[in-house]
């Protein structure tokens, strides 16, 4: 179960970066989601370096 949550968390991080520029879904809906932020934060707490790499790529 943790493996699936971790994979989904990474997908959410990538989605969040893409959604910032292409706007697939309204940010209000994403923020109102019950599981989106907790699941997304799972990978950030486990792999902080992964988050920094994604942010660096996004800033280029």
mmCIF file of the N, C-alpha and C atoms, coordinates in Angstrom:
data_MODEL
# 
_entry.id   MODEL 
# 
loop_
_atom_site.group_PDB 
_atom_site.id 
_atom_site.type_symbol 
_atom_site.label_atom_id 
_atom_site.label_alt_id 
_atom_site.label_comp_id 
_atom_site.label_asym_id 
_atom_site.label_entity_id 
_atom_site.label_seq_id 
_atom_site.pdbx_PDB_ins_code 
_atom_site.Cartn_x 
_atom_site.Cartn_y 
_atom_site.Cartn_z 
_atom_site.occupancy 
_atom_site.B_iso_or_equiv 
_atom_site.pdbx_formal_charge 
_atom_site.auth_seq_id 
_atom_site.auth_comp_id 
_atom_site.auth_asym_id 
_atom_site.auth_atom_id 
_atom_site.pdbx_PDB_model_num 
ATOM 1   N N  . UNK A 1 1  ? 0.823   -1.185 0.000   1.00 0.00 ? 1  UNK A N  1 
ATOM 2   C CA . UNK A 1 1  ? 0.000   0.000  0.000   1.00 0.00 ? 1  UNK A CA 1 
ATOM 3   C C  . UNK A 1 1  ? 0.873   1.256  0.000   1.00 0.00 ? 1  UNK A C  1 
ATOM 4   N N  . UNK A 1 2  ? 1.945   1.239  0.785   1.00 0.00 ? 2  UNK A N  1 
ATOM 5   C CA . UNK A 1 2  ? 2.830   2.396  0.839   1.00 0.00 ? 2  UNK A CA 1 
ATOM 6   C C  . UNK A 1 2  ? 3.494   2.642  -0.511  1.00 0.00 ? 2  UNK A C  1 
ATOM 7   N N  . UNK A 1 3  ? 3.805   1.568  -1.215  1.00 0.00 ? 3  UNK A N  1 
ATOM 8   C CA . UNK A 1 3  ? 4.439   1.698  -2.526  1.00 0.00 ? 3  UNK A CA 1 
ATOM 9   C C  . UNK A 1 3  ? 3.523   2.454  -3.485  1.00 0.00 ? 3  UNK A C  1 
ATOM 10  N N  . UNK A 1 4  ? 2.244   2.131  -3.481  1.00 0.00 ? 4  UNK A N  1 
ATOM 11  C CA . UNK A 1 4  ? 1.293   2.807  -4.370  1.00 0.00 ? 4  UNK A CA 1 
ATOM 12  C C  . UNK A 1 4  ? 1.108   4.269  -3.976  1.00 0.00 ? 4  UNK A C  1 
ATOM 13  N N  . UNK A 1 5  ? 1.082   4.538  -2.681  1.00 0.00 ? 5  UNK A N  1 
ATOM 14  C CA . UNK A 1 5  ? 0.960   5.916  -2.216  1.00 0.00 ? 5  UNK A CA 1 
ATOM 15  C C  . UNK A 1 5  ? 2.184   6.727  -2.615  1.00 0.00 ? 5  UNK A C  1 
ATOM 16  N N  . UNK A 1 6  ? 3.353   6.128  -2.559  1.00 0.00 ? 6  UNK A N  1 
ATOM 17  C CA . UNK A 1 6  ? 4.576   6.817  -2.949  1.00 0.00 ? 6  UNK A CA 1 
ATOM 18  C C  . UNK A 1 6  ? 4.591   7.110  -4.447  1.00 0.00 ? 6  UNK A C  1 
ATOM 19  N N  . UNK A 1 7  ? 4.187   6.142  -5.251  1.00 0.00 ? 7  UNK A N  1 
ATOM 20  C CA . UNK A 1 7  ? 4.120   6.356  -6.704  1.00 0.00 ? 7  UNK A CA 1 
ATOM 21  C C  . UNK A 1 7  ? 3.102   7.439  -7.029  1.00 0.00 ? 7  UNK A C  1 
ATOM 22  N N  . UNK A 1 8  ? 1.952   7.388  -6.395  1.00 0.00 ? 8  UNK A N  1 
ATOM 23  C CA . UNK A 1 8  ? 0.925   8.402  -6.614  1.00 0.00 ? 8  UNK A CA 1 
ATOM 24  C C  . UNK A 1 8  ? 1.406   9.774  -6.160  1.00 0.00 ? 8  UNK A C  1 
ATOM 25  N N  . UNK A 1 9  ? 2.172   9.812  -5.098  1.00 0.00 ? 9  UNK A N  1 
ATOM 26  C CA . UNK A 1 9  ? 2.731   11.065 -4.614  1.00 0.00 ? 9  UNK A CA 1 
ATOM 27  C C  . UNK A 1 9  ? 3.662   11.691 -5.643  1.00 0.00 ? 9  UNK A C  1 
ATOM 28  N N  . UNK A 1 10 ? 4.494   10.887 -6.261  1.00 0.00 ? 10 UNK A N  1 
ATOM 29  C CA . UNK A 1 10 ? 5.402   11.391 -7.297  1.00 0.00 ? 10 UNK A CA 1 
ATOM 30  C C  . UNK A 1 10 ? 4.608   11.877 -8.499  1.00 0.00 ? 10 UNK A C  1 
ATOM 31  N N  . UNK A 1 11 ? 3.568   11.152 -8.861  1.00 0.00 ? 11 UNK A N  1 
ATOM 32  C CA . UNK A 1 11 ? 2.701   11.588 -9.966  1.00 0.00 ? 11 UNK A CA 1 
ATOM 33  C C  . UNK A 1 11 ? 2.057   12.929 -9.626  1.00 0.00 ? 11 UNK A C  1 
ATOM 34  N N  . UNK A 1 12 ? 1.619   13.106 -8.389  1.00 0.00 ? 12 UNK A N  1 
ATOM 35  C CA . UNK A 1 12 ? 1.011   14.370 -7.974  1.00 0.00 ? 12 UNK A CA 1 
ATOM 36  C C  . UNK A 1 12 ? 2.011   15.518 -8.026  1.00 0.00 ? 12 UNK A C  1 
ATOM 37  N N  . UNK A 1 13 ? 3.257   15.271 -7.665  1.00 0.00 ? 13 UNK A N  1 
ATOM 38  C CA . UNK A 1 13 ? 4.276   16.321 -7.724  1.00 0.00 ? 13 UNK A CA 1 
ATOM 39  C C  . UNK A 1 13 ? 4.491   16.759 -9.163  1.00 0.00 ? 13 UNK A C  1 
ATOM 40  N N  . UNK A 1 14 ? 4.612   15.801 -10.063 1.00 0.00 ? 14 UNK A N  1 
ATOM 41  C CA . UNK A 1 14 ? 4.799   16.126 -11.479 1.00 0.00 ? 14 UNK A CA 1 
ATOM 42  C C  . UNK A 1 14 ? 3.562   16.839 -12.012 1.00 0.00 ? 14 UNK A C  1 
ATOM 43  N N  . UNK A 1 15 ? 2.388   16.337 -11.654 1.00 0.00 ? 15 UNK A N  1 
ATOM 44  C CA . UNK A 1 15 ? 1.138   16.964 -12.084 1.00 0.00 ? 15 UNK A CA 1 
ATOM 45  C C  . UNK A 1 15 ? 1.057   18.402 -11.587 1.00 0.00 ? 15 UNK A C  1 
ATOM 46  N N  . UNK A 1 16 ? 1.443   18.632 -10.349 1.00 0.00 ? 16 UNK A N  1 
ATOM 47  C CA . UNK A 1 16 ? 1.394   19.973 -9.774  1.00 0.00 ? 16 UNK A CA 1 
ATOM 48  C C  . UNK A 1 16 ? 2.290   20.931 -10.551 1.00 0.00 ? 16 UNK A C  1 
ATOM 49  N N  . UNK A 1 17 ? 3.455   20.470 -10.957 1.00 0.00 ? 17 UNK A N  1 
ATOM 50  C CA . UNK A 1 17 ? 4.362   21.309 -11.742 1.00 0.00 ? 17 UNK A CA 1 
ATOM 51  C C  . UNK A 1 17 ? 3.779   21.609 -13.120 1.00 0.00 ? 17 UNK A C  1 
ATOM 52  N N  . UNK A 1 18 ? 3.189   20.616 -13.753 1.00 0.00 ? 18 UNK A N  1 
ATOM 53  C CA . UNK A 1 18 ? 2.597   20.807 -15.078 1.00 0.00 ? 18 UNK A CA 1 
ATOM 54  C C  . UNK A 1 18 ? 1.338   21.663 -14.982 1.00 0.00 ? 18 UNK A C  1 
ATOM 55  N N  . UNK A 1 19 ? 0.530   21.437 -13.974 1.00 0.00 ? 19 UNK A N  1 
ATOM 56  C CA . UNK A 1 19 ? -0.721  22.170 -13.817 1.00 0.00 ? 19 UNK A CA 1 
ATOM 57  C C  . UNK A 1 19 ? -0.472  23.653 -13.565 1.00 0.00 ? 19 UNK A C  1 
ATOM 58  N N  . UNK A 1 20 ? 0.688   23.997 -13.048 1.00 0.00 ? 20 UNK A N  1 
ATOM 59  C CA . UNK A 1 20 ? 1.012   25.399 -12.826 1.00 0.00 ? 20 UNK A CA 1 
ATOM 60  C C  . UNK A 1 20 ? 1.108   26.182 -14.117 1.00 0.00 ? 20 UNK A C  1 
ATOM 61  N N  . UNK A 1 21 ? 1.534   25.541 -15.181 1.00 0.00 ? 21 UNK A N  1 
ATOM 62  C CA . UNK A 1 21 ? 1.686   26.253 -16.450 1.00 0.00 ? 21 UNK A CA 1 
ATOM 63  C C  . UNK A 1 21 ? 0.574   25.953 -17.450 1.00 0.00 ? 21 UNK A C  1 
ATOM 64  N N  . UNK A 1 22 ? 0.013   24.752 -17.434 1.00 0.00 ? 22 UNK A N  1 
ATOM 65  C CA . UNK A 1 22 ? -0.999  24.386 -18.429 1.00 0.00 ? 22 UNK A CA 1 
ATOM 66  C C  . UNK A 1 22 ? -2.427  24.424 -17.894 1.00 0.00 ? 22 UNK A C  1 
ATOM 67  N N  . UNK A 1 23 ? -2.600  24.454 -16.599 1.00 0.00 ? 23 UNK A N  1 
ATOM 68  C CA . UNK A 1 23 ? -3.903  24.555 -15.936 1.00 0.00 ? 23 UNK A CA 1 
ATOM 69  C C  . UNK A 1 23 ? -4.883  23.471 -16.391 1.00 0.00 ? 23 UNK A C  1 
ATOM 70  N N  . UNK A 1 24 ? -4.578  22.218 -16.061 1.00 0.00 ? 24 UNK A N  1 
ATOM 71  C CA . UNK A 1 24 ? -5.483  21.108 -16.350 1.00 0.00 ? 24 UNK A CA 1 
ATOM 72  C C  . UNK A 1 24 ? -6.733  21.171 -15.477 1.00 0.00 ? 24 UNK A C  1 
ATOM 73  N N  . UNK A 1 25 ? -6.506  21.472 -14.204 1.00 0.00 ? 25 UNK A N  1 
ATOM 74  C CA . UNK A 1 25 ? -7.615  21.499 -13.259 1.00 0.00 ? 25 UNK A CA 1 
ATOM 75  C C  . UNK A 1 25 ? -7.538  22.783 -12.440 1.00 0.00 ? 25 UNK A C  1 
ATOM 76  N N  . UNK A 1 26 ? -8.687  23.284 -12.055 1.00 0.00 ? 26 UNK A N  1 
ATOM 77  C CA . UNK A 1 26 ? -8.774  24.487 -11.240 1.00 0.00 ? 26 UNK A CA 1 
ATOM 78  C C  . UNK A 1 26 ? -8.047  24.261 -9.909  1.00 0.00 ? 26 UNK A C  1 
ATOM 79  N N  . UNK A 1 27 ? -7.205  25.207 -9.515  1.00 0.00 ? 27 UNK A N  1 
ATOM 80  C CA . UNK A 1 27 ? -6.437  25.054 -8.274  1.00 0.00 ? 27 UNK A CA 1 
ATOM 81  C C  . UNK A 1 27 ? -7.342  24.984 -7.051  1.00 0.00 ? 27 UNK A C  1 
ATOM 82  N N  . UNK A 1 28 ? -8.505  25.606 -7.137  1.00 0.00 ? 28 UNK A N  1 
ATOM 83  C CA . UNK A 1 28 ? -9.439  25.557 -6.016  1.00 0.00 ? 28 UNK A CA 1 
ATOM 84  C C  . UNK A 1 28 ? -9.907  24.120 -5.773  1.00 0.00 ? 28 UNK A C  1 
ATOM 85  N N  . UNK A 1 29 ? -10.177 23.380 -6.847  1.00 0.00 ? 29 UNK A N  1 
ATOM 86  C CA . UNK A 1 29 ? -10.587 21.976 -6.709  1.00 0.00 ? 29 UNK A CA 1 
ATOM 87  C C  . UNK A 1 29 ? -9.458  21.134 -6.127  1.00 0.00 ? 29 UNK A C  1 
ATOM 88  N N  . UNK A 1 30 ? -8.247  21.403 -6.577  1.00 0.00 ? 30 UNK A N  1 
ATOM 89  C CA . UNK A 1 30 ? -7.097  20.651 -6.066  1.00 0.00 ? 30 UNK A CA 1 
ATOM 90  C C  . UNK A 1 30 ? -6.905  20.936 -4.581  1.00 0.00 ? 30 UNK A C  1 
ATOM 91  N N  . UNK A 1 31 ? -7.008  22.198 -4.182  1.00 0.00 ? 31 UNK A N  1 
ATOM 92  C CA . UNK A 1 31 ? -6.820  22.559 -2.775  1.00 0.00 ? 31 UNK A CA 1 
ATOM 93  C C  . UNK A 1 31 ? -7.936  22.018 -1.883  1.00 0.00 ? 31 UNK A C  1 
ATOM 94  N N  . UNK A 1 32 ? -9.136  21.857 -2.433  1.00 0.00 ? 32 UNK A N  1 
ATOM 95  C CA . UNK A 1 32 ? -10.252 21.322 -1.652  1.00 0.00 ? 32 UNK A CA 1 
ATOM 96  C C  . UNK A 1 32 ? -10.233 19.799 -1.559  1.00 0.00 ? 32 UNK A C  1 
ATOM 97  N N  . UNK A 1 33 ? -9.368  19.156 -2.305  1.00 0.00 ? 33 UNK A N  1 
ATOM 98  C CA . UNK A 1 33 ? -9.286  17.699 -2.277  1.00 0.00 ? 33 UNK A CA 1 
ATOM 99  C C  . UNK A 1 33 ? -8.800  17.221 -0.910  1.00 0.00 ? 33 UNK A C  1 
ATOM 100 N N  . UNK A 1 34 ? -9.399  16.162 -0.440  1.00 0.00 ? 34 UNK A N  1 
ATOM 101 C CA . UNK A 1 34 ? -9.058  15.637 0.886   1.00 0.00 ? 34 UNK A CA 1 
ATOM 102 C C  . UNK A 1 34 ? -7.715  14.914 0.878   1.00 0.00 ? 34 UNK A C  1 
ATOM 103 N N  . UNK A 1 35 ? -7.425  14.166 -0.173  1.00 0.00 ? 35 UNK A N  1 
ATOM 104 C CA . UNK A 1 35 ? -6.223  13.335 -0.190  1.00 0.00 ? 35 UNK A CA 1 
ATOM 105 C C  . UNK A 1 35 ? -5.073  13.893 -1.012  1.00 0.00 ? 35 UNK A C  1 
ATOM 106 N N  . UNK A 1 36 ? -5.308  14.890 -1.845  1.00 0.00 ? 36 UNK A N  1 
ATOM 107 C CA . UNK A 1 36 ? -4.271  15.366 -2.757  1.00 0.00 ? 36 UNK A CA 1 
ATOM 108 C C  . UNK A 1 36 ? -3.028  15.844 -2.004  1.00 0.00 ? 36 UNK A C  1 
ATOM 109 N N  . UNK A 1 37 ? -3.177  16.793 -1.112  1.00 0.00 ? 37 UNK A N  1 
ATOM 110 C CA . UNK A 1 37 ? -2.009  17.349 -0.412  1.00 0.00 ? 37 UNK A CA 1 
ATOM 111 C C  . UNK A 1 37 ? -1.323  16.341 0.514   1.00 0.00 ? 37 UNK A C  1 
ATOM 112 N N  . UNK A 1 38 ? -2.054  15.562 1.313   1.00 0.00 ? 38 UNK A N  1 
ATOM 113 C CA . UNK A 1 38 ? -1.347  14.574 2.151   1.00 0.00 ? 38 UNK A CA 1 
ATOM 114 C C  . UNK A 1 38 ? -0.562  13.546 1.342   1.00 0.00 ? 38 UNK A C  1 
ATOM 115 N N  . UNK A 1 39 ? -1.145  13.070 0.247   1.00 0.00 ? 39 UNK A N  1 
ATOM 116 C CA . UNK A 1 39 ? -0.439  12.078 -0.572  1.00 0.00 ? 39 UNK A CA 1 
ATOM 117 C C  . UNK A 1 39 ? 0.733   12.735 -1.282  1.00 0.00 ? 39 UNK A C  1 
ATOM 118 N N  . UNK A 1 40 ? 0.549   13.957 -1.791  1.00 0.00 ? 40 UNK A N  1 
ATOM 119 C CA . UNK A 1 40 ? 1.630   14.661 -2.477  1.00 0.00 ? 40 UNK A CA 1 
ATOM 120 C C  . UNK A 1 40 ? 2.799   14.914 -1.525  1.00 0.00 ? 40 UNK A C  1 
ATOM 121 N N  . UNK A 1 41 ? 2.509   15.234 -0.292  1.00 0.00 ? 41 UNK A N  1 
ATOM 122 C CA . UNK A 1 41 ? 3.560   15.534 0.683   1.00 0.00 ? 41 UNK A CA 1 
ATOM 123 C C  . UNK A 1 41 ? 4.314   14.293 1.145   1.00 0.00 ? 41 UNK A C  1 
ATOM 124 N N  . UNK A 1 42 ? 3.796   13.115 0.864   1.00 0.00 ? 42 UNK A N  1 
ATOM 125 C CA . UNK A 1 42 ? 4.471   11.879 1.258   1.00 0.00 ? 42 UNK A CA 1 
ATOM 126 C C  . UNK A 1 42 ? 5.845   11.768 0.607   1.00 0.00 ? 42 UNK A C  1 
ATOM 127 N N  . UNK A 1 43 ? 5.917   11.952 -0.685  1.00 0.00 ? 43 UNK A N  1 
ATOM 128 C CA . UNK A 1 43 ? 7.208   11.860 -1.376  1.00 0.00 ? 43 UNK A CA 1 
ATOM 129 C C  . UNK A 1 43 ? 8.123   13.001 -0.968  1.00 0.00 ? 43 UNK A C  1 
ATOM 130 N N  . UNK A 1 44 ? 7.556   14.172 -0.713  1.00 0.00 ? 44 UNK A N  1 
ATOM 131 C CA . UNK A 1 44 ? 8.381   15.304 -0.296  1.00 0.00 ? 44 UNK A CA 1 
ATOM 132 C C  . UNK A 1 44 ? 9.046   15.037 1.042   1.00 0.00 ? 44 UNK A C  1 
ATOM 133 N N  . UNK A 1 45 ? 8.371   14.323 1.912   1.00 0.00 ? 45 UNK A N  1 
ATOM 134 C CA . UNK A 1 45 ? 8.984   14.016 3.201   1.00 0.00 ? 45 UNK A CA 1 
ATOM 135 C C  . UNK A 1 45 ? 9.991   12.876 3.087   1.00 0.00 ? 45 UNK A C  1 
ATOM 136 N N  . UNK A 1 46 ? 9.781   11.974 2.141   1.00 0.00 ? 46 UNK A N  1 
ATOM 137 C CA . UNK A 1 46 ? 10.693  10.848 1.977   1.00 0.00 ? 46 UNK A CA 1 
ATOM 138 C C  . UNK A 1 46 ? 11.877  11.210 1.085   1.00 0.00 ? 46 UNK A C  1 
ATOM 139 N N  . UNK A 1 47 ? 11.602  11.940 0.035   1.00 0.00 ? 47 UNK A N  1 
ATOM 140 C CA . UNK A 1 47 ? 12.637  12.275 -0.936  1.00 0.00 ? 47 UNK A CA 1 
ATOM 141 C C  . UNK A 1 47 ? 12.771  13.785 -1.122  1.00 0.00 ? 47 UNK A C  1 
ATOM 142 N N  . UNK A 1 48 ? 13.311  14.506 -0.146  1.00 0.00 ? 48 UNK A N  1 
ATOM 143 C CA . UNK A 1 48 ? 13.428  15.957 -0.303  1.00 0.00 ? 48 UNK A CA 1 
ATOM 144 C C  . UNK A 1 48 ? 14.332  16.350 -1.473  1.00 0.00 ? 48 UNK A C  1 
ATOM 145 N N  . UNK A 1 49 ? 15.306  15.527 -1.787  1.00 0.00 ? 49 UNK A N  1 
ATOM 146 C CA . UNK A 1 49 ? 16.182  15.842 -2.913  1.00 0.00 ? 49 UNK A CA 1 
ATOM 147 C C  . UNK A 1 49 ? 15.406  15.780 -4.228  1.00 0.00 ? 49 UNK A C  1 
ATOM 148 N N  . UNK A 1 50 ? 14.490  14.848 -4.353  1.00 0.00 ? 50 UNK A N  1 
ATOM 149 C CA . UNK A 1 50 ? 13.657  14.739 -5.550  1.00 0.00 ? 50 UNK A CA 1 
ATOM 150 C C  . UNK A 1 50 ? 12.871  16.025 -5.775  1.00 0.00 ? 50 UNK A C  1 
ATOM 151 N N  . UNK A 1 51 ? 12.363  16.586 -4.716  1.00 0.00 ? 51 UNK A N  1 
ATOM 152 C CA . UNK A 1 51 ? 11.596  17.825 -4.819  1.00 0.00 ? 51 UNK A CA 1 
ATOM 153 C C  . UNK A 1 51 ? 12.494  18.959 -5.295  1.00 0.00 ? 51 UNK A C  1 
ATOM 154 N N  . UNK A 1 52 ? 13.707  19.039 -4.771  1.00 0.00 ? 52 UNK A N  1 
ATOM 155 C CA . UNK A 1 52 ? 14.629  20.095 -5.200  1.00 0.00 ? 52 UNK A CA 1 
ATOM 156 C C  . UNK A 1 52 ? 14.975  19.964 -6.674  1.00 0.00 ? 52 UNK A C  1 
ATOM 157 N N  . UNK A 1 53 ? 15.178  18.754 -7.150  1.00 0.00 ? 53 UNK A N  1 
ATOM 158 C CA . UNK A 1 53 ? 15.500  18.537 -8.564  1.00 0.00 ? 53 UNK A CA 1 
ATOM 159 C C  . UNK A 1 53 ? 14.331  18.963 -9.441  1.00 0.00 ? 53 UNK A C  1 
ATOM 160 N N  . UNK A 1 54 ? 13.126  18.603 -9.070  1.00 0.00 ? 54 UNK A N  1 
ATOM 161 C CA . UNK A 1 54 ? 11.945  18.991 -9.852  1.00 0.00 ? 54 UNK A CA 1 
ATOM 162 C C  . UNK A 1 54 ? 11.801  20.507 -9.876  1.00 0.00 ? 54 UNK A C  1 
ATOM 163 N N  . UNK A 1 55 ? 12.037  21.167 -8.752  1.00 0.00 ? 55 UNK A N  1 
ATOM 164 C CA . UNK A 1 55 ? 11.940  22.623 -8.703  1.00 0.00 ? 55 UNK A CA 1 
ATOM 165 C C  . UNK A 1 55 ? 13.022  23.283 -9.547  1.00 0.00 ? 55 UNK A C  1 
ATOM 166 N N  . UNK A 1 56 ? 14.231  22.730 -9.543  1.00 0.00 ? 56 UNK A N  1 
ATOM 167 C CA . UNK A 1 56 ? 15.308  23.287 -10.359 1.00 0.00 ? 56 UNK A CA 1 
ATOM 168 C C  . UNK A 1 56 ? 14.990  23.160 -11.841 1.00 0.00 ? 56 UNK A C  1 
ATOM 169 N N  . UNK A 1 57 ? 14.450  22.036 -12.244 1.00 0.00 ? 57 UNK A N  1 
ATOM 170 C CA . UNK A 1 57 ? 14.076  21.834 -13.646 1.00 0.00 ? 57 UNK A CA 1 
ATOM 171 C C  . UNK A 1 57 ? 12.958  22.794 -14.027 1.00 0.00 ? 57 UNK A C  1 
ATOM 172 N N  . UNK A 1 58 ? 12.027  23.012 -13.125 1.00 0.00 ? 58 UNK A N  1 
ATOM 173 C CA . UNK A 1 58 ? 10.911  23.913 -13.398 1.00 0.00 ? 58 UNK A CA 1 
ATOM 174 C C  . UNK A 1 58 ? 11.382  25.360 -13.526 1.00 0.00 ? 58 UNK A C  1 
ATOM 175 N N  . UNK A 1 59 ? 12.413  25.736 -12.791 1.00 0.00 ? 59 UNK A N  1 
ATOM 176 C CA . UNK A 1 59 ? 12.910  27.112 -12.825 1.00 0.00 ? 59 UNK A CA 1 
ATOM 177 C C  . UNK A 1 59 ? 13.758  27.409 -14.049 1.00 0.00 ? 59 UNK A C  1 
ATOM 178 N N  . UNK A 1 60 ? 14.185  26.403 -14.781 1.00 0.00 ? 60 UNK A N  1 
ATOM 179 C CA . UNK A 1 60 ? 15.031  26.624 -15.960 1.00 0.00 ? 60 UNK A CA 1 
ATOM 180 C C  . UNK A 1 60 ? 14.239  27.112 -17.119 1.00 0.00 ? 60 UNK A C  1 
# 
